[in-house]
Every structure is written in structure tokens, then in C-alpha cells.
Amino acid sequence: MNELIYFFNYVVVAGSVTGCIYAMGAVGVTLIYSILRFAHFAHADMMTLGTFVVLLLTMLFPHAGDALGLPTAIVMLPIGMVFTSLVAVGIDRAFYQPLRAHKVKPIVMVIASLGVTLMLQGLIRLFAGTGAQSLYVDARKEIFRIDIPGVTRPIILTEPQIILFVVTIVAVVGLHLFLTRARLGKAMRAMSDNPDLARASGINTQLIVTLTWVIAGGLATIAGTLLSLDVAFKPDLSFFLLLPIFAAAIVGGVGHPLGAIAGGFLVGFAETLAVFNWSVLLRPIRDSLPSWIELPNNLAIVGTEYKIVVPFFILVAVLIWRPTGIFKGKVI
């Protein structure tokens, strides 16, 4: 049982946390692609920017969450979401909209997003520096240990992880209801399917574009903040998130939000399983193994420092096996 609890803590919980982060990031990527038809490489930097704004607000008002019994970063999260959404809309108006007006090819939009990436990275590192910073300012992270009778090792959950699970469920259900029930959500689906027909039907396409950036910016801030709340904020956060969220979006099916969520959890659990030390689960049978078989202390598929190759491997495998992703067919 101790080994199973260890597996639960380091695979089930850790994989779920990583999957939630990748899923929310991938949803933003796939929404932008389905509406604007280009891969937005600056999305991971929007996640970093939103987290940095939340960090600044938390440092300015460190005890704002005491009255609600929540971390201050969670209380400041809505403000960070609004700020990041406004920045995303501003970037679209300043950089992408003029290119769309000239009807440039998608590759030009992708190159422009790379320029935005470098710009955002430079600004973030200019003001945030290069070191890691905790979002718990003048506070300590709550750690919950759930004891199981007859087992010495407890199940461990942290406060940010619990908040992340709740927020992810609310965000996923809310997005699904919005896309399937709300008038603007149905308009987004129509525009993703056929922009010209949607425009001819009287749909305000500029409003839909703005709404897409608002949703993507808000989800990016949520994902980046909750990840940094559980570990720490790093100015180079986007470097570790860009490939996994794009892999999740492609694995799930580009342009399909539910597919992006499934792809996020698939990539998250694949990363976690790849770096898990499997020799821990084999310890109970160590004595029954032949003498010529010796279990190594570390039996991980890849080392922790190489886990970034796992999303790339999954991405290549899916592109070869099923280029349309897990969910193929309609765009949204």
C-alpha cells in the first residue's frame, strides 16, 4: 500500500496538476487557431505575463486574501485575467489585425507571433529579473496530509492543487456551456467553421475575434498563476510550457477545445509516467526475484531533465499515426 500511495502522490496527483495546466493553455491555443487560423507562439508568454501581474499585485497587497481565507494570488487572479486579456486584445489590434487586413499568409502571422514572443520575454525579464519568486508573500502554503489506516505514507495534496482542480472543472464546464448554449458561443463556432458565411449571416466577426483573445488571455492567466502558486514563478516559464501546450492542442485535434483538454491530460500524464521511478512499485517483489536480477535505484524511462522530449515524441507519433488528432472532424 505504501508503494501505491507513492504512485498516487507522484503520478495521479502530479499528472492531474500538469494535465490541468496544459489543458487550459492548449484550449487558448486551439481557440485562437480555430478563429484566426494561425499558431500563436506567444501564448505561453501571455501565461507568464499574467502570472507576473498577479505576483506584482500580491506583493502590493500581501494580506488581501486573509479575510476570505484564500491565497492573495487567487484574490488578485481576476484582476490579472482582465489585464492580460486587455493586453492580448491590444496586441491583436497593434500587430495581427493590420496583417489580417492585408490578407497575409498564415506563415506571416506565425512569424509575427514569434516577434511578439521575443518582445514579451524581453519585457518580462526586464522587470521580473531572472530568479524564481514565490507567489506566497508573507504566507505559507497549506499542505494537507490524508492518513490511511494501516499505511505509513499519507496522501499529500497542497492548497494550490485543490484550487487548481476546482478552477479547472469550473472553467471546462463553463466553456462547454458557453460554446454550446450561449449566442456568442454559437457565433464563435459558426465563425470557426466558415468565416465568410458567418460574416454574410450578420455575425460581428470583430467582436468574436476580441472575445477569443479575452477567453485565451483569461485562461492563460489562470493556468500560469495556479502553476506558479504550486511551485514558483519563473520569468522563463514560457520556455517550459510552449511545446507541451502545442503538443496537447495538436494531439487533441487542432481547433477542438474538448480535444485540447484531453490532449493536455494525455501529455501531462505521459510526462509524469516517463519520469516516475518505477523501481518503487517493484520493491515488494524484490526478494522473490532471481539473484541475477538486481533492481536499480532509479528505473525511470527518462531523467527529469529530459522530460521536455516527451511532448515532442508524442507530437511526432500522433502526427504520423493520426494527423488530425484524437478528436477529428468539426473545428469546434
Secondary structure as GFF3:
##gff-version 3
##sequence-region A 1 332
A	DSSP	alpha_helix	2	7	.	.	.	ID=ss1
A	DSSP	pi_helix	8	13	.	.	.	ID=ss2
A	DSSP	alpha_helix	14	36	.	.	.	ID=ss3
A	DSSP	alpha_helix	43	60	.	.	.	ID=ss4
A	DSSP	alpha_helix	72	91	.	.	.	ID=ss5
A	DSSP	pi_helix	92	96	.	.	.	ID=ss6
A	DSSP	alpha_helix	97	101	.	.	.	ID=ss7
A	DSSP	alpha_helix	106	128	.	.	.	ID=ss8
A	DSSP	beta_strand	143	146	.	.	.	ID=ss9
A	DSSP	beta_strand	155	158	.	.	.	ID=ss10
A	DSSP	alpha_helix	159	181	.	.	.	ID=ss11
A	DSSP	alpha_helix	183	193	.	.	.	ID=ss12
A	DSSP	alpha_helix	195	200	.	.	.	ID=ss13
A	DSSP	alpha_helix	205	230	.	.	.	ID=ss14
A	DSSP	alpha_helix	237	252	.	.	.	ID=ss15
A	DSSP	alpha_helix	257	275	.	.	.	ID=ss16
A	DSSP	alpha_helix	279	282	.	.	.	ID=ss17
A	DSSP	three_ten_helix	283	285	.	.	.	ID=ss18
A	DSSP	three_ten_helix	304	306	.	.	.	ID=ss19
A	DSSP	alpha_helix	309	321	.	.	.	ID=ss20
###
